[in-house]
Amino acid sequence: MSDTNSGKQNLKQSLDFFDSRLFHDVQLARIFADSKTFADAYPKLSLPEIYAVYEKAQATEAFDLTTFIHQHFVIPDTILLTNDTDKASVKSYIESLWPKLEKQPNNIALCSLLPLSHPYVVPGGRFREIYYWDSYFTSLGLNESGRQDIIQSMILNFIDLQDTLGCIPNGNRSYFNSRSQPPVLGLMVEISLQNFEKNQTEARNQFLKHCVQGLDKEYQFWMHGKERLNADTTAIKRVVKMPNGVCLNRYWDDSTQPRPESYREDIEAAENITAANRADFYRNIRAACESGWDFSSRWLADQDDLSTIQTTHIVPIDLNCLLYKLEMLLSQFYAELFETDLSVKFAEYAQIRSDAINQYLWDEQSCFYYDFDFIQGKKTPIQSLAACLPLFSQIASKQQAKHIALKLKNSFLLEGGLVTTLNDSAQQWDAPNGWAPLQWFAVVGLMNYGFDKLSLKIMNRWMATVEQQFITDNNMMEKYNVQHSQHVAKGGEYEVQHGFGWTNGVALAFYKLLEAHNS
């Protein structure tokens, strides 16, 4: 287990740092193009010592802030992929990347990085820490590479972080402490449990018991506040009471401050927002980060204006489908542990959620799933690949799945794979971009309902895009332009990143599915 006291000490020190005048001054001075750089920096002295020196030094005429920062902090590099990587093929390249993206247990004091007790894999580029939902998709590839050990290690790291912070955070940085990401720990546990040998029953049971405790705690995190909902209070934190009294969930963040890792960007984005509304703006920005879709027209009242973000108004399709999957897995796992009452209870929760998803998020007229704006009491107009999650989680009926498959084929499938939404905006989780996680959810969802021909077409187009970009740039990318697959994807707060954990994982998983089909 991780050193909980050490983790809490790092957390407090770095949160104090983000509230400091020094942090504010550096971020607004544009010393670094990416605000995350300084949020990830390592102080060479204790922070109180640096603050004291800064207070004296900055008052002098010859003071230079850039020089001061480089004297007192170690500035982190992006993860660069060295020239000795095997670039003969995408598959061999990914296999040679795993050691470069793997990090060993750490306990570095005074910085924003939270300690972990077990090895883990990071996405790459500016993403130098473990990320929650990324790790599930990365695990798909690690599993194909025979690295089941690190999948189990990452599961244990997430449970440790949850014990320290009360949630599985967005990533192991102190500035992620107030939000999580889409709940995929159960999906990682599913992968890991399949890899125990028949003669490892006792070890498997011990691992399962430990994981079930973590999964139950994660479920309680998402449902926190449910018991306090009433006629006057329809939403508390991540729980929303729907018109029929049933609870579904939304994304949320307790903090209403600019994100330290995007400090200047958030302050600039809020410039034209009244002071009274800025707290809501920052919370909604943070909640969108919890979704993993940062940012998308799904969360915006006006798709061309980030200041209209309203993530906390929205009951999302994907989140609720993943929570349904979590309820079903808890029911299954409790049954394996002979906890019959708990197994029945979670199966009932899952059925209630499934019924509510189909009641509120399915539209009979257009035959598609939509997010629900509970403030306005109606579905949002945005069509997105989140509509594949009812197929992935097997909530949809056969007829509903048929409609979704037809929509994917006719509207979402472009030359390079599936486009994220049908809205072309400046946001990276919109057209013309495609993302590996969503290709995976769609392909598995379609296969669950027998639409193998369409799923093969999606995989072939996506992998052709990945391979074409690899030939051009010798890199695996965070996202791809699927409308014009020869173009590099754009949009978002930072340059497209190389590495890249979830693209690598989904690529290896797709290669296996394609090979199985062709054999």
Residue, then its C-alpha position, 0 to 999 in steps of 0.5 A: m500500500s502507498d504511504t498515506n501520510s506521505g501522500k497527504q503531506n504532498l497534497k497539502q504542500s502542493l495545494d498551498f503552492f497553487d494558492s501562493r502569490l508566486f504560482h499566480d505570478v509565474q502562470l500569468a507571466r507566461i514564462f511557460a507556454d503550457s501552464k501544466t509545466f510549472a504545476d508539475a515543477y519540482p522545488k529545489l528548496s522547501l516551498p516556505e523557503i522559496y516564498a521568503v526568498y521571492e518576497k525579498a528578491q522580487a522587490t529589487e530592481a534587477f529581479d528577473l522572474t524567469t531566472f528566479i524560477h529556473q534557479h529554484f525549480v526543476i522544470p519537467d521535460t515532456i516524455l520524448l521517445t528516443n531514436d532507438t525505438d523499433k519503428a519497423s511497424v506499428k505493432s513493434y513500435i508499441e511493444s518497444l514503447w511500453p518500457k519508455l512509458e512505464k514509471q516505477p514507484n515514486n515518493i518525491a516530496l514537495c511536488s504535485l506528483l502523488p506517491l504510488s507504490h507500484p509500477y504504472v504506465v503514463p500516456g506520454g508527452r506532457f502527460r507524465e503521470i498516471y491517468y485514470w480512464d486512459s489506463y483502462f484502454t492502455s491495459l487492453g494493449l498491455n494485456e496483449s503484450g503479456r504485461q498483466d503484472i502492470i495492469q494489476s499494479m495500476i489497479l492497486n495504485f488506483i485503490d491506494l489513491q482512493d484510500t488517500l483521497g476518497c476518490i480515484p483521481n483524474g491522475n496522481r497529481s495533487y491538482f486532480n484531488s477533487r475530481s475523478q474520471p469515467p469509472v473504469l476500474g471494474l473494467m480493468v479488474e475484469i481484464s486482470l481476473q481473466n489472467f489468473e491460472k486455474n491453480q491460483t484460486e486463493a490468490r485470485n480470491q484475495f485479489l478479488k476481495h481487495c478489488v471489490q472493496g475498492l469498487d464498492k468505495e468507488y460506487q459510494f463516491w459517485m452516489h454520495g448525497k443520494e440520501r439527501l435528495n428531496a423535492d427541493t433538492t434535485a442534485i447533490k454533487r454527482v447525483v441527480k434525481m430525475p423527474n420519476g424519482v430515480c437517481l442518475n449521475r453527472y460529472w462534478d468537481d467540488s472546487t470552483q477555482p481555476r485549474p492549476e494545470s491550466y491556470r492562465e488558460d482558465i483565467e483568460a477564458a473567464e475574462n468576459i464572465t461576470a465575477a458572480n458567475r466565475a465560480d460556476f464557470y470554473r466548476n463546469i470546466r473542471a467537471a468536463c475534465e472529469s468526463g475525459w471529454d475536455f472539451s466538447s459541444r456536449w457541455l456547451a450551450d453555444q458550441d462556439d463559446l467555451s464560456t457557455i459551458q454547463t457540464t453540471h447541468i447534464v446527465p451524460i449517457d456514457l457516465n451512466c452506462l459505465l455506472y450500470k456496468l459497475e453495478m453489474l460487475l459488483s453484482q457478479f463479483y459479490a456472487e462469486l464471493f457468496e455475498t448473495d444479498l449484496s449481489v441481488k442489491f446491485a443487480e436491482y440498482a443496475q436494472i433501475r438505472s438501465d430503465a432510467i437511461n432508456q426512459y430519459l436518454w433514448d429518443e424515439q423520434s430520432c432513434f438515438y441516445y442523447d445526454f439529458d439537461f436536467i435543468q431544462g428538463k429535456k434532452t440536449p441536441i448533440q449527437s455523439l459517440a457517447a451513444c455507443l455506450p448503451l451497446f458497450s454496456q448492453i443496455a440497448s435492445k436489439q432494435q435500439a442497437k440496430h438504429i445506433a449502428l445505422k446512424l454510425k454507418n451513415s453519419f459518424l463513419l468517415e474515411g479515417g474512423l468514427v468522428t466524435t460528434l457531428n459538430d465541427s467546433a474548436q473543441q478537440w472532442d468534436a468533429p473532425n477528430g476521432w479518439a481511440p477510446l471511442q472507437w473501442f467502445a463503438v466496436v465492442g458495442l457493435m460486436n455485442y449485437g452482432f454488427d461484425k461487418l460494421s465493426l470491422k470496417i471501423m477498425n480497418r479505417w481507424m488502423a489505416t489512419v494510425e498506420q498512415q500517421f505513423i509512416t508520416d511522423n513515426n509516432m502514435m498520436e493522442k487523437y486523429n483527424v478522421q475527416h481528413s486522415q492525412h492531416v494532424a488533429k487539432g483543437g484543445e488547450y495544447e498541441v497534439q501529444h505523442g506516445f500515446g497510451w490509449t492509442n497504443g492499447v486500442a491498436l493492439a486490441f484491434y490487431k488481435l480482433l482483426e487477426a481473429h477475423n482473418s484467421 
